[in-house]
Amino acid sequence: MVRIVLIVLFLMLPSLAVADIYNGNMLLEDCNESMKTLDNTSKQVSFLNAGTCAGFVLAMLEASPTLAPEKLCLPRDVKVGQAIRVVVKFLKDHPEKLHEVSSELVLNAFLQAFPCK
């Protein structure tokens, strides 16, 4: 019986891994909600989605300097709201990349917006 359960779990792993990828499409949807709060343009906001975006972008904002230290020069006073706007602009400018992993997209957005000179 244990063997059958292990086989079933093993066979389910690839589908679970694919379902767990937070890609650019999901990030853009969440960050569009964040933009509504930043711009105060709507009374109907999914705060769960907005918070997911803000938390993800904040985490990447904190981690990015260690991921690309020679290429990325973030200003000391960059705020999460500004970073969210940078990410949304990048995602809207590159719809062909929305299927890619969000962490790579956010890093690329930051690299494009804040390169070292």
Sequence and secondary structure as in RCSB ss.txt:
>XXXX:A:sequence
MVRIVLIVLFLMLPSLAVADIYNGNMLLEDCNESMKTLDNTSKQVSFLNAGTCAGFVLAMLEASPTLAPEKLCLP
RDVKVGQAIRVVVKFLKDHPEKLHEVSSELVLNAFLQAFPCK
>XXXX:A:secstr
 HHHHHHHHHHHHHHHHHHT  BHHHHHHHHHHHHHHHHT  S   HHHHHHHHHHHHHHHHHHHHHSTTTB   
TT  HHHHHHHHHHHHHH GGGTTSBHHHHHHHHHHHHSB  
